[in-house]
Amino acid sequence: MTRLRVAACQLNPVVGDLEGNVGRVLTALATAESAGADIAVFPELAITGYPPEDLLLKPQFVEDNLSALEELASHTGRCAAVVGFVDRQRDLHNAAAVCAHGAVQGRYHKRVLPNYGVFDEQRYFTAGSPMESLFLIGGVRCGVSICEDVWSPTGPMAEQAAGGAEVVVNLNASPYHAGRTNERERMLGTRAADASCALVYVNQVGGQDELVFDGASMVFDG
C-alpha cells in the first residue's frame, strides 16, 4: 500500500460564520500541507457549522455556503481537503467535498440521516443515494463518508471497501456524553476490521448551544 499522510483537523466551526469557518479551514490546511500531509480531513458541515438548523431554510445562506466552498477550493493545492458543506441539487444534502488543485474534485452526500435526540437532520436534508465515492488521493483509493454512514456493517463503508477503497475518511459532528469515546472506539474498530480497510474518524471540538463536541479523532487500521 502506498504511504498516505493524513491530517485530522479538529476544528471548532461557528454556526453561520461562513467566512470565518473558511478561514479556519484554510489555516489548518496550510499547516497540514507544510507538515507534508497528502489529505486534510475536516468535520461534518465545517463550512456552515453544526447544527445549522433553520439557517438552512434561508436560500441565500445555502447559496453563500456554496460560494464559500468554491472560494475555499480555489486556495487548495497538492494537499486534498475533505470538508463538510451543504450541497443543493433538487434537495439539500449534508455533503462532503474533495478539494485539490484549485477546484472541487468530487462530492459525497450523507446517506444515513439521524433523527433522534438532539438530531433533526431529516427535517432539512434528503438522504444521499449510492454514488461514486472513491477518490484517488496521493496514489491511494480513498472513500468518503459522513458520521452514521459508517455505523452499519453493511453500509456505505462496506460498499466502498468492496469497491477497492484502501482508506475511508469519516467526517463527524458527534456530541459528547459520558462513555461516548469508548463506545465510538469499539464500534469504529469493528467497522475497520469488518471492512479490512483503514478508517480515519475526524470529529469537531467546542460547543454550540447545549451541544459539546469532544473531538477525540481516531485512526484505525484494517
N, C-alpha and C positions, 0 to 999 in steps of 0.2 A: 504494500500500500504506500502510495506517495505521502510524504510528510505534509501535513496541513497545520499551520499555526492559526489558532482561533483566539480571538479576544472576546470575552464575555463582558459586555458593557452594562453594568448595573446602574442605570440612571434613575433620577428622581424627576420624571416629567411633571409639568404643571398643567392641569386640565385647562384647555383653552388657549394656552400660551404657545401658539404655533411657532412664532418667530424665535422665542426663547428655547423651545424644545429642539428646533432645528439647530440652533447654535450649540446646545448641549451635545447633540449627536455629532456634529462636525468636530467639536473639540475632542471628544472621546475617540472619534475616528482618526484624527491626526495623531493622537497618542498611540493608538493601536498600530497605525501604519509605520510610525517611526520605530516601533518595537519589533517590526518585521512580520506583523500578522498578515495572513492571506485573506482573512474574513473577520469582520467585526459584527457581532450579533447583539441586537438591541431589544428592549422589551416590547411586549404587545402594545399596540396603539401608542408608540412612543412619540409620534408627531402630535397627536391630539391630547395626550394624557389619558389616563384610565381612572374611572369610567367617565366618558364624555356625556353620557345620558342625554338630556333634552337639547343640548347643543347640536345633536345630530338631526334635530327637526328643523334646523335653520339651513336652507340650501346654500347660503353664502359661506357658512362655516365649512361645510363639506367641500365646496369649491376651493376655498382658501387652503384647506388641508391638502388638496391635490396639487395646488400651486406650490405649497411648501415642500412637498415630496420632490417635485421637479427641480426646485431650487437646490435641495439637498443633493439630489443625484448629480446635478451639474458640477458639483465640487468633488465628486469621487474620482479615484484613480485606480491604481493596481489593486488595492485592498478593497474587497467587496464589502458593502454594508447591507445587512439584512435588517430591515426596520419596519415596525408596525405602523399602519396608517388606515384610514377609511377609504375604501375603493367604492366608486359609484359606477355601476353599469345600468341595467334597468332598475336594480335594487341596490341597497347599501350592503357592503361586506366588510367584516372585520378582516383585515388583509395584512399581508407582509409583502414588501418589495425587495428584490435583489438589485442593488445599485452598484455599478462599477463603470470605470472608463467614461464618466461624464453623463451616464444615462441610466434609466431604469431598464434592466435586462430581463426582468420577469416578475410575475406577481403570483401570489397564492392566497386563496380565500379560506378562512377558517370553516371547518365542516361541522364541528360539534359545538353548539352554542349553549352555554349553561343558562338555566332559567330557574334558579332556586336560591334561597338565602339572600345574599347581597347582590346576586347576579340577575340581570334583566335583559340579556342580550337579544332574546328573541323578539322583544318589542321593537328593536331598532334595526337588526341585521337579518339578512337572509343567509342561510347556511350555504356554504360553497358546495359545488358538485365536483366529482373527481376530475382533475385537470392535470396538465403537465406540471410536476412539482419537483423535478430533478434538475439541478443546475451544476455545470462543470466549473468548479472554483479551485484554482491552484492545482489543476490536474486531478481533482478528486470529485467524484459524483456525490453531491450533497442534496439531501431532501430538506424541505422547509415545512414546518408545521407550527400551529399556534395552540398553546395551552392544552385543553382537554382532548385535542386531536391525538395525543399520544397515550391516553389513558386506557384505551381498549386494546387487547391483544390482537384484534382483527381489524383495527382502524387504519387511518392513513399511514402511520409509521410502518406497519406491516406491509402495506402495499408498496411503499417507497423502497423498503428493503428488498422485497421480491423483485422490484424493477431495477435493482442494481445499486441502490444508494449505499455508500460506504460510511457516511456520516449523516445524521439527521439533526438539524438545529431546531429548537423549540422555543418560541417567544412567549413570555408569560407576563401577566399582571396578577399574581396569585397572592391574596391576602394571608396574613399570619394568624394562626391560632395555636394554642398550646399543643405540642406534639406534631405540628404540621411538618417540620423539617424531616423528622424521621419517617413520617408517612410518605412524603414525596420520595425520599431516598430509596425506600423499599420498592415502591411502585415503579419508579423510573429505572432502577437497576434491573427489575424483572423485565420491563419492556425492551431494554437494550439487549438483555440475554436472549429473550424470545426471538428478537429480530436478527440476532447476530450482527448487530450494527452499532457503531458508536453513536452516542446521544449527547448533545450539548443543550443543557437546560439553562435558560437565562431569564431571571426574574428582576422586576424593578424593586427599588427601595423607596422609603419615605412614606408619606401618608396623604390621603385625600378624604376629606370628611371623616367618617368613622372608620375608614379602612386604613390598616397599617400593612405596608409591604416590606418583607424582611429580606429580600434578595436571596441569599443562600443559593446562588447559581452553582451548578454542578456539571461535571463531565463524566460519562460512563463509557467504558469500552464494551465491545460486543462479545 
